[in-house]
Amino acid sequence: MKTVTLDVRTPADSMAEFAHAWKTGKAQKTARISFATPELLWRVLTEKRWELLKVLCGAGPVSIREAARRAERDVKAVHGDITALLNAGVLSKTEDGHIVFPYEAVKVEFLLQAA
């Protein structure tokens, strides 16, 4: 199963992991999409966008209209959410203009601790 981890890490931590992988030639074990703060993660992954990811998991490339149909939502509203997810790097676009979330599972990982 192809899984992506959505996590909260500083840009410096993300770059350090990338540099380590580059030096050692060892790729990350799992795909990661990182956000600088928990607030940014939740701003990007609203409830409606999370529902979109659920219907896109393992679906392969689909049109925006098809994504809206599967989510049982208005095409215009889904278009706005897909644009936000594309801008955040969560979704990708194929050459023929379809959108794709190339994962079958999503893991969300962050730590909340006392200030």
Secondary structure in CASP SS format (residue, H / E / C, confidence):
PFRMAT SS
TARGET T0000
AUTHOR 0000-0000-0000
METHOD secondary structure of the structure
MODEL  1
M C 1.00
K C 1.00
T E 1.00
V E 1.00
T E 1.00
L E 1.00
D E 1.00
V E 1.00
R C 1.00
T C 1.00
P H 1.00
A H 1.00
D H 1.00
S H 1.00
M H 1.00
A H 1.00
E H 1.00
F H 1.00
A H 1.00
H H 1.00
A H 1.00
W H 1.00
K H 1.00
T H 1.00
G C 1.00
K C 1.00
A C 1.00
Q C 1.00
K C 1.00
T C 1.00
A E 1.00
R E 1.00
I E 1.00
S E 1.00
F E 1.00
A C 1.00
T C 1.00
P H 1.00
E H 1.00
L H 1.00
L H 1.00
W H 1.00
R H 1.00
V H 1.00
L C 1.00
T C 1.00
E H 1.00
K H 1.00
R H 1.00
W H 1.00
E H 1.00
L H 1.00
L H 1.00
K H 1.00
V H 1.00
L H 1.00
C C 1.00
G C 1.00
A C 1.00
G C 1.00
P C 1.00
V E 1.00
S C 1.00
I H 1.00
R H 1.00
E H 1.00
A H 1.00
A H 1.00
R H 1.00
R H 1.00
A H 1.00
E C 1.00
R C 1.00
D C 1.00
V H 1.00
K H 1.00
A H 1.00
V H 1.00
H H 1.00
G H 1.00
D H 1.00
I H 1.00
T H 1.00
A H 1.00
L H 1.00
L H 1.00
N H 1.00
A C 1.00
G C 1.00
V C 1.00
L C 1.00
S E 1.00
K E 1.00
T C 1.00
E C 1.00
D C 1.00
G C 1.00
H C 1.00
I E 1.00
V E 1.00
F C 1.00
P C 1.00
Y C 1.00
E C 1.00
A E 1.00
V E 1.00
K E 1.00
V E 1.00
E E 1.00
F C 1.00
L C 1.00
L C 1.00
Q C 1.00
A C 1.00
A C 1.00
END
